[in-house]
Amino acid sequence: MRITKRVTFIAKDGCEEKMKELLLAMVQPSKAEKGCVFYEIFQYENNPKKFMAVETWENEAALDGHKASAHYKVYKSSYEPYCEKKYTDELEVLG
């Protein structure tokens, strides 16, 4: 069963560019992973502190593989100093 996640990040004041850099660094290596169906980062025009990552994985095993990747570990250990708030919506999608 496909899994789609929408993760929203709110950058701390003055940290928008660093947050953007960290998030965009995830796109290409994530898209190259086995089981990645979709992976993109969006920045809100009306609120440049707000970013959204939208990702779809073929199944739970593919998502688990992503979470075990080297680039995910770098992101996970690096984003908190620049992020004011983070929240996730996860949907399971048939097909």
PDB file of N, CA, C and O in Angstrom:
ATOM      1  N   MET A   1       0.835  -1.175   0.000  1.00  0.00           N
ATOM      2  CA  MET A   1       0.000   0.000   0.000  1.00  0.00           C
ATOM      3  C   MET A   1       0.889   1.251   0.000  1.00  0.00           C
ATOM      4  O   MET A   1       1.792   1.372   0.828  1.00  0.00           O
ATOM      5  N   ARG A   2       0.638   2.158  -0.909  1.00  0.00           N
ATOM      6  CA  ARG A   2       1.418   3.393  -0.984  1.00  0.00           C
ATOM      7  C   ARG A   2       1.194   4.266   0.246  1.00  0.00           C
ATOM      8  O   ARG A   2       0.117   4.277   0.841  1.00  0.00           O
ATOM      9  N   ILE A   3       2.239   4.991   0.602  1.00  0.00           N
ATOM     10  CA  ILE A   3       2.180   5.901   1.742  1.00  0.00           C
ATOM     11  C   ILE A   3       2.596   7.283   1.272  1.00  0.00           C
ATOM     12  O   ILE A   3       3.667   7.455   0.688  1.00  0.00           O
ATOM     13  N   THR A   4       1.752   8.256   1.526  1.00  0.00           N
ATOM     14  CA  THR A   4       2.069   9.646   1.219  1.00  0.00           C
ATOM     15  C   THR A   4       2.158  10.424   2.510  1.00  0.00           C
ATOM     16  O   THR A   4       1.278  10.343   3.367  1.00  0.00           O
ATOM     17  N   LYS A   5       3.225  11.173   2.636  1.00  0.00           N
ATOM     18  CA  LYS A   5       3.440  12.011   3.819  1.00  0.00           C
ATOM     19  C   LYS A   5       3.548  13.458   3.380  1.00  0.00           C
ATOM     20  O   LYS A   5       4.140  13.772   2.347  1.00  0.00           O
ATOM     21  N   ARG A   6       2.966  14.326   4.181  1.00  0.00           N
ATOM     22  CA  ARG A   6       3.117  15.763   3.992  1.00  0.00           C
ATOM     23  C   ARG A   6       3.719  16.291   5.292  1.00  0.00           C
ATOM     24  O   ARG A   6       3.089  16.240   6.348  1.00  0.00           O
ATOM     25  N   VAL A   7       4.934  16.792   5.201  1.00  0.00           N
ATOM     26  CA  VAL A   7       5.642  17.290   6.376  1.00  0.00           C
ATOM     27  C   VAL A   7       5.806  18.797   6.221  1.00  0.00           C
ATOM     28  O   VAL A   7       6.348  19.273   5.223  1.00  0.00           O
ATOM     29  N   THR A   8       5.334  19.537   7.209  1.00  0.00           N
ATOM     30  CA  THR A   8       5.424  20.993   7.172  1.00  0.00           C
ATOM     31  C   THR A   8       6.486  21.453   8.159  1.00  0.00           C
ATOM     32  O   THR A   8       6.544  20.988   9.297  1.00  0.00           O
ATOM     33  N   PHE A   9       7.314  22.367   7.704  1.00  0.00           N
ATOM     34  CA  PHE A   9       8.378  22.946   8.516  1.00  0.00           C
ATOM     35  C   PHE A   9       8.183  24.451   8.570  1.00  0.00           C
ATOM     36  O   PHE A   9       7.901  25.079   7.550  1.00  0.00           O
ATOM     37  N   ILE A  10       8.329  25.029   9.748  1.00  0.00           N
ATOM     38  CA  ILE A  10       8.343  26.477   9.914  1.00  0.00           C
ATOM     39  C   ILE A  10       9.749  26.845  10.365  1.00  0.00           C
ATOM     40  O   ILE A  10      10.179  26.457  11.451  1.00  0.00           O
ATOM     41  N   ALA A  11      10.469  27.600   9.525  1.00  0.00           N
ATOM     42  CA  ALA A  11      11.842  27.994   9.852  1.00  0.00           C
ATOM     43  C   ALA A  11      11.842  29.083  10.928  1.00  0.00           C
ATOM     44  O   ALA A  11      10.919  29.895  11.004  1.00  0.00           O
ATOM     45  N   LYS A  12      12.866  29.088  11.740  1.00  0.00           N
ATOM     46  CA  LYS A  12      13.068  30.174  12.693  1.00  0.00           C
ATOM     47  C   LYS A  12      13.386  31.452  11.925  1.00  0.00           C
ATOM     48  O   LYS A  12      13.876  31.394  10.797  1.00  0.00           O
ATOM     49  N   ASP A  13      13.109  32.603  12.530  1.00  0.00           N
ATOM     50  CA  ASP A  13      13.414  33.882  11.900  1.00  0.00           C
ATOM     51  C   ASP A  13      14.875  33.925  11.464  1.00  0.00           C
ATOM     52  O   ASP A  13      15.774  33.625  12.249  1.00  0.00           O
ATOM     53  N   GLY A  14      15.101  34.296  10.219  1.00  0.00           N
ATOM     54  CA  GLY A  14      16.455  34.408   9.700  1.00  0.00           C
ATOM     55  C   GLY A  14      17.064  33.102   9.238  1.00  0.00           C
ATOM     56  O   GLY A  14      18.194  33.092   8.749  1.00  0.00           O
ATOM     57  N   CYS A  15      16.341  31.989   9.382  1.00  0.00           N
ATOM     58  CA  CYS A  15      16.888  30.674   9.026  1.00  0.00           C
ATOM     59  C   CYS A  15      16.239  30.084   7.777  1.00  0.00           C
ATOM     60  O   CYS A  15      16.408  28.899   7.488  1.00  0.00           O
ATOM     61  N   GLU A  16      15.509  30.894   7.049  1.00  0.00           N
ATOM     62  CA  GLU A  16      14.789  30.387   5.888  1.00  0.00           C
ATOM     63  C   GLU A  16      15.719  29.773   4.840  1.00  0.00           C
ATOM     64  O   GLU A  16      15.431  28.700   4.310  1.00  0.00           O
ATOM     65  N   GLU A  17      16.821  30.440   4.543  1.00  0.00           N
ATOM     66  CA  GLU A  17      17.720  29.934   3.505  1.00  0.00           C
ATOM     67  C   GLU A  17      18.408  28.636   3.928  1.00  0.00           C
ATOM     68  O   GLU A  17      18.566  27.730   3.109  1.00  0.00           O
ATOM     69  N   LYS A  18      18.809  28.533   5.168  1.00  0.00           N
ATOM     70  CA  LYS A  18      19.451  27.309   5.651  1.00  0.00           C
ATOM     71  C   LYS A  18      18.451  26.156   5.677  1.00  0.00           C
ATOM     72  O   LYS A  18      18.796  25.031   5.315  1.00  0.00           O
ATOM     73  N   MET A  19      17.218  26.424   6.100  1.00  0.00           N
ATOM     74  CA  MET A  19      16.180  25.397   6.110  1.00  0.00           C
ATOM     75  C   MET A  19      15.917  24.921   4.680  1.00  0.00           C
ATOM     76  O   MET A  19      15.796  23.720   4.435  1.00  0.00           O
ATOM     77  N   LYS A  20      15.829  25.857   3.746  1.00  0.00           N
ATOM     78  CA  LYS A  20      15.610  25.521   2.348  1.00  0.00           C
ATOM     79  C   LYS A  20      16.751  24.659   1.815  1.00  0.00           C
ATOM     80  O   LYS A  20      16.515  23.663   1.132  1.00  0.00           O
ATOM     81  N   GLU A  21      17.973  25.039   2.125  1.00  0.00           N
ATOM     82  CA  GLU A  21      19.155  24.282   1.688  1.00  0.00           C
ATOM     83  C   GLU A  21      19.113  22.840   2.202  1.00  0.00           C
ATOM     84  O   GLU A  21      19.349  21.901   1.442  1.00  0.00           O
ATOM     85  N   LEU A  22      18.814  22.667   3.485  1.00  0.00           N
ATOM     86  CA  LEU A  22      18.764  21.323   4.074  1.00  0.00           C
ATOM     87  C   LEU A  22      17.658  20.475   3.445  1.00  0.00           C
ATOM     88  O   LEU A  22      17.860  19.296   3.154  1.00  0.00           O
ATOM     89  N   LEU A  23      16.499  21.080   3.242  1.00  0.00           N
ATOM     90  CA  LEU A  23      15.382  20.327   2.677  1.00  0.00           C
ATOM     91  C   LEU A  23      15.614  19.978   1.208  1.00  0.00           C
ATOM     92  O   LEU A  23      15.332  18.857   0.784  1.00  0.00           O
ATOM     93  N   LEU A  24      16.121  20.925   0.439  1.00  0.00           N
ATOM     94  CA  LEU A  24      16.370  20.654  -0.978  1.00  0.00           C
ATOM     95  C   LEU A  24      17.461  19.610  -1.182  1.00  0.00           C
ATOM     96  O   LEU A  24      17.460  18.899  -2.186  1.00  0.00           O
ATOM     97  N   ALA A  25      18.384  19.516  -0.244  1.00  0.00           N
ATOM     98  CA  ALA A  25      19.445  18.508  -0.337  1.00  0.00           C
ATOM     99  C   ALA A  25      18.889  17.083  -0.250  1.00  0.00           C
ATOM    100  O   ALA A  25      19.576  16.128  -0.611  1.00  0.00           O
ATOM    101  N   MET A  26      17.670  16.938   0.219  1.00  0.00           N
ATOM    102  CA  MET A  26      17.041  15.624   0.351  1.00  0.00           C
ATOM    103  C   MET A  26      16.384  15.143  -0.948  1.00  0.00           C
ATOM    104  O   MET A  26      16.151  13.946  -1.114  1.00  0.00           O
ATOM    105  N   VAL A  27      16.088  16.055  -1.858  1.00  0.00           N
ATOM    106  CA  VAL A  27      15.250  15.719  -3.008  1.00  0.00           C
ATOM    107  C   VAL A  27      15.898  14.677  -3.924  1.00  0.00           C
ATOM    108  O   VAL A  27      15.335  13.598  -4.113  1.00  0.00           O
ATOM    109  N   GLN A  28      17.050  14.973  -4.488  1.00  0.00           N
ATOM    110  CA  GLN A  28      17.657  14.059  -5.475  1.00  0.00           C
ATOM    111  C   GLN A  28      17.994  12.691  -4.879  1.00  0.00           C
ATOM    112  O   GLN A  28      17.644  11.674  -5.478  1.00  0.00           O
ATOM    113  N   PRO A  29      18.663  12.630  -3.718  1.00  0.00           N
ATOM    114  CA  PRO A  29      18.960  11.284  -3.205  1.00  0.00           C
ATOM    115  C   PRO A  29      17.704  10.505  -2.823  1.00  0.00           C
ATOM    116  O   PRO A  29      17.682   9.279  -2.933  1.00  0.00           O
ATOM    117  N   SER A  30      16.665  11.197  -2.378  1.00  0.00           N
ATOM    118  CA  SER A  30      15.421  10.501  -2.026  1.00  0.00           C
ATOM    119  C   SER A  30      14.737   9.958  -3.269  1.00  0.00           C
ATOM    120  O   SER A  30      14.242   8.831  -3.267  1.00  0.00           O
ATOM    121  N   LYS A  31      14.707  10.757  -4.334  1.00  0.00           N
ATOM    122  CA  LYS A  31      14.096  10.301  -5.587  1.00  0.00           C
ATOM    123  C   LYS A  31      14.827   9.092  -6.164  1.00  0.00           C
ATOM    124  O   LYS A  31      14.225   8.282  -6.870  1.00  0.00           O
ATOM    125  N   ALA A  32      16.108   8.966  -5.871  1.00  0.00           N
ATOM    126  CA  ALA A  32      16.904   7.857  -6.388  1.00  0.00           C
ATOM    127  C   ALA A  32      16.698   6.567  -5.593  1.00  0.00           C
ATOM    128  O   ALA A  32      17.135   5.499  -6.022  1.00  0.00           O
ATOM    129  N   GLU A  33      16.041   6.658  -4.448  1.00  0.00           N
ATOM    130  CA  GLU A  33      15.844   5.477  -3.609  1.00  0.00           C
ATOM    131  C   GLU A  33      14.816   4.530  -4.198  1.00  0.00           C
ATOM    132  O   GLU A  33      13.853   4.949  -4.841  1.00  0.00           O
ATOM    133  N   LYS A  34      15.037   3.260  -3.967  1.00  0.00           N
ATOM    134  CA  LYS A  34      14.081   2.241  -4.382  1.00  0.00           C
ATOM    135  C   LYS A  34      12.766   2.477  -3.640  1.00  0.00           C
ATOM    136  O   LYS A  34      12.751   2.629  -2.419  1.00  0.00           O
ATOM    137  N   GLY A  35      11.683   2.506  -4.380  1.00  0.00           N
ATOM    138  CA  GLY A  35      10.365   2.651  -3.764  1.00  0.00           C
ATOM    139  C   GLY A  35       9.866   4.077  -3.653  1.00  0.00           C
ATOM    140  O   GLY A  35       8.753   4.300  -3.177  1.00  0.00           O
ATOM    141  N   CYS A  36      10.663   5.055  -4.083  1.00  0.00           N
ATOM    142  CA  CYS A  36      10.217   6.446  -4.053  1.00  0.00           C
ATOM    143  C   CYS A  36       9.360   6.705  -5.294  1.00  0.00           C
ATOM    144  O   CYS A  36       9.812   6.521  -6.424  1.00  0.00           O
ATOM    145  N   VAL A  37       8.132   7.129  -5.068  1.00  0.00           N
ATOM    146  CA  VAL A  37       7.208   7.445  -6.154  1.00  0.00           C
ATOM    147  C   VAL A  37       7.220   8.946  -6.430  1.00  0.00           C
ATOM    148  O   VAL A  37       7.148   9.366  -7.585  1.00  0.00           O
ATOM    149  N   PHE A  38       7.311   9.760  -5.368  1.00  0.00           N
ATOM    150  CA  PHE A  38       7.275  11.216  -5.494  1.00  0.00           C
ATOM    151  C   PHE A  38       7.986  11.823  -4.297  1.00  0.00           C
ATOM    152  O   PHE A  38       7.847  11.346  -3.170  1.00  0.00           O
ATOM    153  N   TYR A  39       8.755  12.885  -4.552  1.00  0.00           N
ATOM    154  CA  TYR A  39       9.434  13.588  -3.445  1.00  0.00           C
ATOM    155  C   TYR A  39       9.739  15.012  -3.909  1.00  0.00           C
ATOM    156  O   TYR A  39      10.547  15.211  -4.816  1.00  0.00           O
ATOM    157  N   GLU A  40       9.101  15.992  -3.296  1.00  0.00           N
ATOM    158  CA  GLU A  40       9.336  17.394  -3.645  1.00  0.00           C
ATOM    159  C   GLU A  40       9.237  18.279  -2.399  1.00  0.00           C
ATOM    160  O   GLU A  40       8.567  17.944  -1.422  1.00  0.00           O
ATOM    161  N   ILE A  41       9.912  19.394  -2.469  1.00  0.00           N
ATOM    162  CA  ILE A  41       9.883  20.408  -1.415  1.00  0.00           C
ATOM    163  C   ILE A  41       9.241  21.667  -1.991  1.00  0.00           C
ATOM    164  O   ILE A  41       9.568  22.085  -3.102  1.00  0.00           O
ATOM    165  N   PHE A  42       8.343  22.257  -1.243  1.00  0.00           N
ATOM    166  CA  PHE A  42       7.675  23.486  -1.655  1.00  0.00           C
ATOM    167  C   PHE A  42       7.867  24.551  -0.582  1.00  0.00           C
ATOM    168  O   PHE A  42       7.844  24.250   0.611  1.00  0.00           O
ATOM    169  N   GLN A  43       8.056  25.794  -1.010  1.00  0.00           N
ATOM    170  CA  GLN A  43       8.155  26.929  -0.090  1.00  0.00           C
ATOM    171  C   GLN A  43       6.969  27.837  -0.390  1.00  0.00           C
ATOM    172  O   GLN A  43       6.707  28.158  -1.549  1.00  0.00           O
ATOM    173  N   TYR A  44       6.262  28.247   0.640  1.00  0.00           N
ATOM    174  CA  TYR A  44       5.077  29.081   0.470  1.00  0.00           C
ATOM    175  C   TYR A  44       5.468  30.487   0.028  1.00  0.00           C
ATOM    176  O   TYR A  44       6.330  31.114   0.643  1.00  0.00           O
ATOM    177  N   GLU A  45       4.840  30.983  -1.031  1.00  0.00           N
ATOM    178  CA  GLU A  45       5.116  32.337  -1.512  1.00  0.00           C
ATOM    179  C   GLU A  45       4.687  33.387  -0.492  1.00  0.00           C
ATOM    180  O   GLU A  45       5.388  34.376  -0.276  1.00  0.00           O
ATOM    181  N   ASN A  46       3.534  33.168   0.132  1.00  0.00           N
ATOM    182  CA  ASN A  46       2.995  34.155   1.062  1.00  0.00           C
ATOM    183  C   ASN A  46       3.570  34.042   2.473  1.00  0.00           C
ATOM    184  O   ASN A  46       3.254  34.856   3.341  1.00  0.00           O
ATOM    185  N   ASN A  47       4.413  33.034   2.703  1.00  0.00           N
ATOM    186  CA  ASN A  47       5.051  32.846   4.007  1.00  0.00           C
ATOM    187  C   ASN A  47       6.370  32.103   3.786  1.00  0.00           C
ATOM    188  O   ASN A  47       6.409  30.880   3.919  1.00  0.00           O
ATOM    189  N   PRO A  48       7.458  32.818   3.448  1.00  0.00           N
ATOM    190  CA  PRO A  48       8.719  32.160   3.086  1.00  0.00           C
ATOM    191  C   PRO A  48       9.364  31.358   4.219  1.00  0.00           C
ATOM    192  O   PRO A  48      10.329  30.633   3.980  1.00  0.00           O
ATOM    193  N   LYS A  49       8.854  31.474   5.436  1.00  0.00           N
ATOM    194  CA  LYS A  49       9.353  30.651   6.545  1.00  0.00           C
ATOM    195  C   LYS A  49       8.756  29.251   6.519  1.00  0.00           C
ATOM    196  O   LYS A  49       9.240  28.360   7.218  1.00  0.00           O
ATOM    197  N   LYS A  50       7.704  29.044   5.718  1.00  0.00           N
ATOM    198  CA  LYS A  50       6.958  27.787   5.722  1.00  0.00           C
ATOM    199  C   LYS A  50       7.312  26.946   4.498  1.00  0.00           C
ATOM    200  O   LYS A  50       7.274  27.419   3.362  1.00  0.00           O
ATOM    201  N   PHE A  51       7.659  25.683   4.763  1.00  0.00           N
ATOM    202  CA  PHE A  51       8.027  24.720   3.733  1.00  0.00           C
ATOM    203  C   PHE A  51       7.160  23.474   3.888  1.00  0.00           C
ATOM    204  O   PHE A  51       6.707  23.142   4.983  1.00  0.00           O
ATOM    205  N   MET A  52       6.942  22.795   2.765  1.00  0.00           N
ATOM    206  CA  MET A  52       6.223  21.532   2.825  1.00  0.00           C
ATOM    207  C   MET A  52       6.971  20.500   1.996  1.00  0.00           C
ATOM    208  O   MET A  52       7.295  20.735   0.832  1.00  0.00           O
ATOM    209  N   ALA A  53       7.239  19.366   2.605  1.00  0.00           N
ATOM    210  CA  ALA A  53       7.795  18.217   1.895  1.00  0.00           C
ATOM    211  C   ALA A  53       6.631  17.267   1.620  1.00  0.00           C
ATOM    212  O   ALA A  53       5.885  16.911   2.533  1.00  0.00           O
ATOM    213  N   VAL A  54       6.480  16.860   0.367  1.00  0.00           N
ATOM    214  CA  VAL A  54       5.458  15.889  -0.007  1.00  0.00           C
ATOM    215  C   VAL A  54       6.187  14.697  -0.589  1.00  0.00           C
ATOM    216  O   VAL A  54       6.968  14.829  -1.531  1.00  0.00           O
ATOM    217  N   GLU A  55       5.925  13.536  -0.021  1.00  0.00           N
ATOM    218  CA  GLU A  55       6.629  12.331  -0.462  1.00  0.00           C
ATOM    219  C   GLU A  55       5.666  11.158  -0.520  1.00  0.00           C
ATOM    220  O   GLU A  55       4.781  11.022   0.325  1.00  0.00           O
ATOM    221  N   THR A  56       5.848  10.315  -1.523  1.00  0.00           N
ATOM    222  CA  THR A  56       5.053   9.100  -1.662  1.00  0.00           C
ATOM    223  C   THR A  56       6.005   7.937  -1.848  1.00  0.00           C
ATOM    224  O   THR A  56       6.943   7.994  -2.643  1.00  0.00           O
ATOM    225  N   TRP A  57       5.741   6.877  -1.092  1.00  0.00           N
ATOM    226  CA  TRP A  57       6.560   5.665  -1.114  1.00  0.00           C
ATOM    227  C   TRP A  57       5.681   4.485  -1.480  1.00  0.00           C
ATOM    228  O   TRP A  57       4.498   4.456  -1.140  1.00  0.00           O
ATOM    229  N   GLU A  58       6.259   3.505  -2.179  1.00  0.00           N
ATOM    230  CA  GLU A  58       5.506   2.331  -2.628  1.00  0.00           C
ATOM    231  C   GLU A  58       4.882   1.569  -1.463  1.00  0.00           C
ATOM    232  O   GLU A  58       3.777   1.039  -1.577  1.00  0.00           O
ATOM    233  N   ASN A  59       5.600   1.520  -0.344  1.00  0.00           N
ATOM    234  CA  ASN A  59       5.103   0.757   0.801  1.00  0.00           C
ATOM    235  C   ASN A  59       5.908   1.134   2.055  1.00  0.00           C
ATOM    236  O   ASN A  59       6.818   1.961   1.995  1.00  0.00           O
ATOM    237  N   GLU A  60       5.567   0.532   3.151  1.00  0.00           N
ATOM    238  CA  GLU A  60       6.226   0.815   4.435  1.00  0.00           C
ATOM    239  C   GLU A  60       7.704   0.453   4.398  1.00  0.00           C
ATOM    240  O   GLU A  60       8.527   1.146   4.995  1.00  0.00           O
ATOM    241  N   ALA A  61       8.048  -0.626   3.702  1.00  0.00           N
ATOM    242  CA  ALA A  61       9.454  -1.030   3.604  1.00  0.00           C
ATOM    243  C   ALA A  61      10.284   0.035   2.887  1.00  0.00           C
ATOM    244  O   ALA A  61      11.420   0.301   3.280  1.00  0.00           O
ATOM    245  N   ALA A  62       9.728   0.641   1.845  1.00  0.00           N
ATOM    246  CA  ALA A  62      10.448   1.702   1.130  1.00  0.00           C
ATOM    247  C   ALA A  62      10.630   2.918   2.033  1.00  0.00           C
ATOM    248  O   ALA A  62      11.698   3.529   2.040  1.00  0.00           O
ATOM    249  N   LEU A  63       9.603   3.271   2.790  1.00  0.00           N
ATOM    250  CA  LEU A  63       9.704   4.393   3.722  1.00  0.00           C
ATOM    251  C   LEU A  63      10.731   4.099   4.810  1.00  0.00           C
ATOM    252  O   LEU A  63      11.507   4.977   5.187  1.00  0.00           O
ATOM    253  N   ASP A  64      10.739   2.869   5.315  1.00  0.00           N
ATOM    254  CA  ASP A  64      11.738   2.484   6.322  1.00  0.00           C
ATOM    255  C   ASP A  64      13.152   2.570   5.748  1.00  0.00           C
ATOM    256  O   ASP A  64      14.078   2.995   6.440  1.00  0.00           O
ATOM    257  N   GLY A  65      13.319   2.169   4.489  1.00  0.00           N
ATOM    258  CA  GLY A  65      14.622   2.270   3.841  1.00  0.00           C
ATOM    259  C   GLY A  65      15.073   3.712   3.724  1.00  0.00           C
ATOM    260  O   GLY A  65      16.250   4.022   3.910  1.00  0.00           O
ATOM    261  N   HIS A  66      14.135   4.592   3.416  1.00  0.00           N
ATOM    262  CA  HIS A  66      14.435   6.028   3.345  1.00  0.00           C
ATOM    263  C   HIS A  66      14.923   6.535   4.703  1.00  0.00           C
ATOM    264  O   HIS A  66      15.911   7.267   4.783  1.00  0.00           O
ATOM    265  N   LYS A  67      14.231   6.146   5.757  1.00  0.00           N
ATOM    266  CA  LYS A  67      14.596   6.602   7.106  1.00  0.00           C
ATOM    267  C   LYS A  67      15.944   6.046   7.563  1.00  0.00           C
ATOM    268  O   LYS A  67      16.547   6.578   8.495  1.00  0.00           O
ATOM    269  N   ALA A  68      16.415   4.992   6.921  1.00  0.00           N
ATOM    270  CA  ALA A  68      17.711   4.405   7.268  1.00  0.00           C
ATOM    271  C   ALA A  68      18.848   4.940   6.385  1.00  0.00           C
ATOM    272  O   ALA A  68      20.009   4.584   6.587  1.00  0.00           O
ATOM    273  N   SER A  69      18.516   5.790   5.414  1.00  0.00           N
ATOM    274  CA  SER A  69      19.525   6.272   4.469  1.00  0.00           C
ATOM    275  C   SER A  69      20.471   7.286   5.104  1.00  0.00           C
ATOM    276  O   SER A  69      20.137   7.930   6.099  1.00  0.00           O
ATOM    277  N   ALA A  70      21.642   7.415   4.520  1.00  0.00           N
ATOM    278  CA  ALA A  70      22.652   8.354   5.022  1.00  0.00           C
ATOM    279  C   ALA A  70      22.169   9.797   4.921  1.00  0.00           C
ATOM    280  O   ALA A  70      22.368  10.580   5.850  1.00  0.00           O
ATOM    281  N   HIS A  71      21.535  10.160   3.802  1.00  0.00           N
ATOM    282  CA  HIS A  71      21.089  11.548   3.650  1.00  0.00           C
ATOM    283  C   HIS A  71      19.968  11.892   4.627  1.00  0.00           C
ATOM    284  O   HIS A  71      19.872  13.034   5.074  1.00  0.00           O
ATOM    285  N   TYR A  72      19.126  10.926   4.961  1.00  0.00           N
ATOM    286  CA  TYR A  72      18.077  11.165   5.965  1.00  0.00           C
ATOM    287  C   TYR A  72      18.710  11.405   7.338  1.00  0.00           C
ATOM    288  O   TYR A  72      18.267  12.277   8.085  1.00  0.00           O
ATOM    289  N   LYS A  73      19.731  10.642   7.661  1.00  0.00           N
ATOM    290  CA  LYS A  73      20.408  10.811   8.956  1.00  0.00           C
ATOM    291  C   LYS A  73      21.071  12.179   9.055  1.00  0.00           C
ATOM    292  O   LYS A  73      21.058  12.792  10.123  1.00  0.00           O
ATOM    293  N   VAL A  74      21.653  12.671   7.953  1.00  0.00           N
ATOM    294  CA  VAL A  74      22.259  14.011   7.946  1.00  0.00           C
ATOM    295  C   VAL A  74      21.184  15.064   8.178  1.00  0.00           C
ATOM    296  O   VAL A  74      21.348  15.952   9.014  1.00  0.00           O
ATOM    297  N   TYR A  75      20.089  14.964   7.442  1.00  0.00           N
ATOM    298  CA  TYR A  75      18.977  15.909   7.621  1.00  0.00           C
ATOM    299  C   TYR A  75      18.466  15.869   9.059  1.00  0.00           C
ATOM    300  O   TYR A  75      18.306  16.911   9.694  1.00  0.00           O
ATOM    301  N   LYS A  76      18.212  14.667   9.572  1.00  0.00           N
ATOM    302  CA  LYS A  76      17.626  14.492  10.907  1.00  0.00           C
ATOM    303  C   LYS A  76      18.516  15.097  11.991  1.00  0.00           C
ATOM    304  O   LYS A  76      18.016  15.627  12.983  1.00  0.00           O
ATOM    305  N   SER A  77      19.817  15.019  11.803  1.00  0.00           N
ATOM    306  CA  SER A  77      20.739  15.545  12.816  1.00  0.00           C
ATOM    307  C   SER A  77      21.046  17.031  12.614  1.00  0.00           C
ATOM    308  O   SER A  77      21.758  17.626  13.423  1.00  0.00           O
ATOM    309  N   SER A  78      20.514  17.642  11.538  1.00  0.00           N
ATOM    310  CA  SER A  78      20.899  19.013  11.197  1.00  0.00           C
ATOM    311  C   SER A  78      19.777  20.042  11.226  1.00  0.00           C
ATOM    312  O   SER A  78      20.056  21.230  11.392  1.00  0.00           O
ATOM    313  N   TYR A  79      18.522  19.637  11.072  1.00  0.00           N
ATOM    314  CA  TYR A  79      17.475  20.628  10.831  1.00  0.00           C
ATOM    315  C   TYR A  79      16.985  21.364  12.078  1.00  0.00           C
ATOM    316  O   TYR A  79      16.557  22.513  11.971  1.00  0.00           O
ATOM    317  N   GLU A  80      17.033  20.743  13.248  1.00  0.00           N
ATOM    318  CA  GLU A  80      16.407  21.314  14.446  1.00  0.00           C
ATOM    319  C   GLU A  80      16.857  22.730  14.813  1.00  0.00           C
ATOM    320  O   GLU A  80      16.008  23.524  15.219  1.00  0.00           O
ATOM    321  N   PRO A  81      18.147  23.098  14.696  1.00  0.00           N
ATOM    322  CA  PRO A  81      18.537  24.466  15.057  1.00  0.00           C
ATOM    323  C   PRO A  81      17.880  25.543  14.194  1.00  0.00           C
ATOM    324  O   PRO A  81      17.834  26.708  14.587  1.00  0.00           O
ATOM    325  N   TYR A  82      17.372  25.159  13.021  1.00  0.00           N
ATOM    326  CA  TYR A  82      16.805  26.123  12.080  1.00  0.00           C
ATOM    327  C   TYR A  82      15.282  26.068  12.012  1.00  0.00           C
ATOM    328  O   TYR A  82      14.653  26.882  11.336  1.00  0.00           O
ATOM    329  N   CYS A  83      14.700  25.114  12.709  1.00  0.00           N
ATOM    330  CA  CYS A  83      13.264  24.853  12.600  1.00  0.00           C
ATOM    331  C   CYS A  83      12.533  25.245  13.885  1.00  0.00           C
ATOM    332  O   CYS A  83      12.878  24.797  14.978  1.00  0.00           O
ATOM    333  N   GLU A  84      11.525  26.085  13.724  1.00  0.00           N
ATOM    334  CA  GLU A  84      10.693  26.502  14.854  1.00  0.00           C
ATOM    335  C   GLU A  84       9.640  25.449  15.171  1.00  0.00           C
ATOM    336  O   GLU A  84       9.337  25.190  16.336  1.00  0.00           O
ATOM    337  N   LYS A  85       9.075  24.834  14.105  1.00  0.00           N
ATOM    338  CA  LYS A  85       7.998  23.864  14.281  1.00  0.00           C
ATOM    339  C   LYS A  85       7.978  22.904  13.102  1.00  0.00           C
ATOM    340  O   LYS A  85       8.282  23.282  11.971  1.00  0.00           O
ATOM    341  N   LYS A  86       7.608  21.636  13.386  1.00  0.00           N
ATOM    342  CA  LYS A  86       7.489  20.617  12.348  1.00  0.00           C
ATOM    343  C   LYS A  86       6.277  19.763  12.672  1.00  0.00           C
ATOM    344  O   LYS A  86       6.074  19.374  13.823  1.00  0.00           O
ATOM    345  N   TYR A  87       5.469  19.470  11.659  1.00  0.00           N
ATOM    346  CA  TYR A  87       4.354  18.543  11.871  1.00  0.00           C
ATOM    347  C   TYR A  87       4.121  17.740  10.603  1.00  0.00           C
ATOM    348  O   TYR A  87       4.426  18.185   9.497  1.00  0.00           O
ATOM    349  N   THR A  88       3.565  16.530  10.794  1.00  0.00           N
ATOM    350  CA  THR A  88       3.428  15.566   9.717  1.00  0.00           C
ATOM    351  C   THR A  88       2.008  15.068   9.604  1.00  0.00           C
ATOM    352  O   THR A  88       1.347  14.806  10.609  1.00  0.00           O
ATOM    353  N   ASP A  89       1.537  14.937   8.365  1.00  0.00           N
ATOM    354  CA  ASP A  89       0.296  14.248   8.054  1.00  0.00           C
ATOM    355  C   ASP A  89       0.684  13.031   7.218  1.00  0.00           C
ATOM    356  O   ASP A  89       1.442  13.155   6.256  1.00  0.00           O
ATOM    357  N   GLU A  90       0.172  11.865   7.580  1.00  0.00           N
ATOM    358  CA  GLU A  90       0.504  10.661   6.828  1.00  0.00           C
ATOM    359  C   GLU A  90      -0.769  10.011   6.347  1.00  0.00           C
ATOM    360  O   GLU A  90      -1.716   9.827   7.112  1.00  0.00           O
ATOM    361  N   LEU A  91      -0.789   9.663   5.075  1.00  0.00           N
ATOM    362  CA  LEU A  91      -1.946   9.039   4.460  1.00  0.00           C
ATOM    363  C   LEU A  91      -1.526   7.735   3.813  1.00  0.00           C
ATOM    364  O   LEU A  91      -0.456   7.661   3.208  1.00  0.00           O
ATOM    365  N   GLU A  92      -2.340   6.721   3.930  1.00  0.00           N
ATOM    366  CA  GLU A  92      -2.107   5.495   3.180  1.00  0.00           C
ATOM    367  C   GLU A  92      -3.001   5.556   1.960  1.00  0.00           C
ATOM    368  O   GLU A  92      -4.203   5.802   2.066  1.00  0.00           O
ATOM    369  N   VAL A  93      -2.407   5.330   0.803  1.00  0.00           N
ATOM    370  CA  VAL A  93      -3.131   5.474  -0.447  1.00  0.00           C
ATOM    371  C   VAL A  93      -3.189   4.127  -1.147  1.00  0.00           C
ATOM    372  O   VAL A  93      -2.166   3.459  -1.303  1.00  0.00           O
ATOM    373  N   LEU A  94      -4.370   3.730  -1.566  1.00  0.00           N
ATOM    374  CA  LEU A  94      -4.510   2.476  -2.294  1.00  0.00           C
ATOM    375  C   LEU A  94      -3.953   2.614  -3.696  1.00  0.00           C
ATOM    376  O   LEU A  94      -3.992   3.690  -4.293  1.00  0.00           O
ATOM    377  N   GLY A  95      -3.437   1.517  -4.212  1.00  0.00           N
ATOM    378  CA  GLY A  95      -2.995   1.522  -5.608  1.00  0.00           C
ATOM    379  C   GLY A  95      -1.585   1.372  -5.733  1.00  0.00           C
ATOM    380  O   GLY A  95      -1.062   1.357  -6.847  1.00  0.00           O
TER     381      GLY A  95
END
